[in-house]
């Protein structure tokens, strides 16, 4: 499977509880933190929910 890199670029302050939980489920806690995930429908759905807070790169 293809890998994707997700980087947190904006703060979660003043965001809804579900958006904060989605960021934590992706493994993103600090600004500028990058994590790698498999390119699965579950992960893509989570990224869609917080697309205004993260940047995504495909490998």
C-alpha positions in Angstrom: 0.0 0.0 0.0 1.0 3.6 -0.6 2.2 5.7 2.3 1.1 9.3 3.0 2.8 11.9 5.2 0.5 14.1 7.4 1.9 17.2 9.0 0.0 19.4 11.5 0.3 23.0 10.3 -2.4 24.8 12.4 -3.4 24.8 16.1 -6.3 22.8 17.4 -7.2 25.7 19.8 -10.9 26.8 19.4 -11.7 23.6 17.4 -14.5 21.2 18.1 -13.9 18.2 20.3 -14.2 15.8 17.4 -11.6 17.6 15.4 -9.2 17.5 18.4 -9.8 13.8 18.8 -9.3 13.1 15.1 -5.9 14.8 15.3 -4.9 12.7 18.2 -6.1 9.6 16.5 -3.9 10.5 13.6 -1.0 10.8 16.1 -0.6 14.5 15.7 -0.1 16.4 19.0 2.4 19.2 18.3 2.6 21.8 15.6 4.9 20.8 12.8 4.8 17.1 13.8 4.7 14.7 10.9 3.5 11.1 10.9 3.2 8.4 8.2 0.1 6.3 7.5 -1.0 3.8 5.0 -3.3 5.2 2.3 -6.5 3.6 3.5 -10.1 4.9 3.3 -10.3 5.2 7.1 -7.2 7.5 7.2 -8.3 9.5 4.2 -11.7 10.1 5.9 -10.0 11.3 9.0 -7.7 13.6 7.0 -10.8 15.1 5.2 -12.3 16.0 8.6 -9.3 18.1 9.5 -7.9 19.1 6.1 -7.8 22.7 7.2 -5.4 21.9 10.0 -3.0 19.5 8.2 -0.9 19.2 5.0 -0.6 15.9 3.2 2.1 14.5 1.0 2.0 11.2 -1.0 5.1 9.0 -1.2 
